[in-house]
């Protein structure tokens, strides 16, 4: 996955009635694979619903920061060869790759001692990963349990939920080391919790991409897959 170029569009100083038209003009001016970074003063959920209604299949919507002072959303234009019905595996595996790319940037900043840049990058990673977890727990796992008649406490989603708790704990600890440093952050303190995070996350993602996501696609027709992806985008 290559680094995505972002065009920053800050609409906080614009009258509300002018915002959506500017955002859509900016999006239409993007080349496939490029992205805009929307900066807003509130959660732009109505804008997402408008994109889903008018531009379905042409975009990816990825929160980078979720308030309380600013909401930053990466809106990426998908390639023309990607404009098609969505699938659970395609959508969530793509998000895994996106998050891995952000994390590699965070690692590079840590190892070069650029702690302010590391904190910014980790903030985007944590926001994205916690949102990914939210998409699964609020939308995907309940849909899977209904389709397979497997209660969460006794099926594969129960294992995933336990791993989510481990992941969130490691994220919190890295946040405390890098974003709220007391004392000053050090690489060895990052690596301690990074090891725990990546050990769990690597195996977790492999199980999801190897089993859960393909299974969910097989259980769903095209319309249901589209509806699942729409619901996950707005989770």
N, C-alpha and C positions, 0 to 999 in steps of 0.2 A: 504494500500500500504506500503510495507516494504522499508526500506532504501536500495538503490542500492549501491553495492560495485563498485568502479571505479579503473581501472588500468590506470595510467597516461602515455600517450605516447606523448612525446614532440619531434616533427620532425623538429624543426626550424634549427637545426645545421646540418641536413642531406642534401646531394645533392637531388634536386627535383626528379631525376629518381629513387631514392631508397625509397621514402616516401610511395607510395601507397602499395608496396609489404609488407613493414613492418606493415602498418596499417591493411591490410587484414590478415596477419599472426596473429597479436594480436587479431583481432576480432574472428578468427576461434578458438583461444585458450580459449575463454570465455565460461563459462558454461551458460546455459539458465538463464536469469534474471540478469546476471552480465553485467557490462558496462565498456567501456574504455573511458577515457577522452582525446580526441585528442587536442593537443596544436599546433597551426600553426601560421605562420607569414602573412598569407593572407586568404581571404575567401575561404574555401575548397569546393566550389560549384561543381567543376568537380568531386571531390571524391564522393559527394552525388549522382550525376548522374550515376557514375559507380556502387555504391551500389544498386541503383534502377534497373539498367539493369541486374546485376549479382546476387543480393541477395534479390530480392523483397520479402517482407513478413517476412523476418528474423530479421529485425532491426528496431529500432526507433532512430531518429536523432533529438537531442535537443540542440540548441545553449545555452551556458552558458555565453559567452562573445563574442561580435562582434566588435573587433578592438578598436582603430586603431592600437595598438601595438601587440595585440595577439587575435587570434580567438580560443575559447575553445568550443569544441563540445562534448556532451555526446552521444556516440553511444552504444545503449543497445541491447544485443542479446535477441530476443523474445523467449519465451518457445516453445518447439516443438508443443504443442497443440495450439499455437497461429499462427503458420505459415500457413496462409490461405489468401484468398482475404481480403482486407481491407474494412472497412466501416467507414463512416463519424462519426457515434456515437462512435464506438469503439475507433477510433483514437483521436478524440477531447475530449471525456470524460476521456480517459486515461491521456491526457495532463493536464486536470483540476486537476486530482488526483496528478500528478507529481508536479504541481505548489503548490498545497496545502501542500504537504510534505515539500517543500523548505520553504514555509512561516512559517510553524510550527517551523522549525529550527531557522529562523530569530526571531520569537517571543521569543523563549527560550533564545537566546543570549541577546536580549534586556532586558529581565527580570532578567538576571544574571549580567547585566552591562558589558558584553563582546562586546564592541562596534565595535572593528575592525572586529571580526567574524560576527557581525550583519551586518556590511556594506558589507562584501563579500557575505553573504547569500542573502541580499536584492538585490545586483547587479545581481545575478543569477536569482532571482525571477522576477525582473523588465525586464531583457532581455527576459526571457521566456514568460512573460505575454504580453509584447508588440509584440513579435513575434506571439503569439497566436492571438492577435487582428489583426495583419497584415495578417495572413492566412485567417481569416474570411472576412476581408474587401476586400482583393485583389482577393480571389478565391471563397470562399463559398457563400458570400452574392450575388455577381453577378450571380453565377450559380443558386441560389435559385430564384432570381428575373426573370431570363430568363425562368426557368422551370414553374413558377407559374404566369408569366405575371403580377407581382405586382411590380410597381415602388418603389424604395427604400424610396422615401419621403412619400409614403402613405401606405406602408406595414410594416410587423413586423421587417424587417431589419432596417427601419428608427428608430425605438425605440432602437434597439441594437446599432446603430451608436451613438445615443445620450448618451447612457450609457457608451459606450467606451470612450467618451470624459470625462465623470465624472471620470472614472477609471484612465485614463492617468493623469488627474489633481492631483488626490490623490497620485498616484505613484510619481509624480514630487515633491510633498510636503514632502512625507516621505524621498525621496532621499535627499532633502535639509536639513532635520533634521539629518539624520543618516550618509550619505556619505560625505556631505559637511558641517559639523557642525560649526556653528558660532552663538551663543556660543556652548559649549559642549552639545552633545545630552542628552536629559532627557527622561525618560519613559513617562511622562505625555504628552510631545509634540508628541511622536510617537503615543500614544493611540488616541490623538485627530484626527489625519488623518487616523489612522488605522480603527477607527470606521466608518468613511465615506467610506473608500475603501471597507471594508468587507460588509457593509450594501448593497451597490450597487452590489458588485461582487457575493454575495451569491444568490440574487434574479435573477441576470443576468444568472449565470450558470444554475440555476434551470430551467429557461425558455428555455435555449438552449438545455439542455439534455432532458427536458420533451416534447418539441415541435419541435424546429427547426432541430436538428440533425436527429431524427427519420423520420421526414417529408422528409428531403433531401434524406435519404436512400431509402424511399419508392418511390421517384420520379426517382431514378437512378438504372440502371442495374449494374451488377457486374463490368463490364469494366469501366463504367463511375465513379463508386465509387472509383475504383483503381486509375483512372486518377485524380480524385479530390484530393485524399490523396497525390499522387505524386506531384501535383502542390502546395498543401499546404506545404509539406515538404520543397520545394525549394523557398517558398515565402520570 
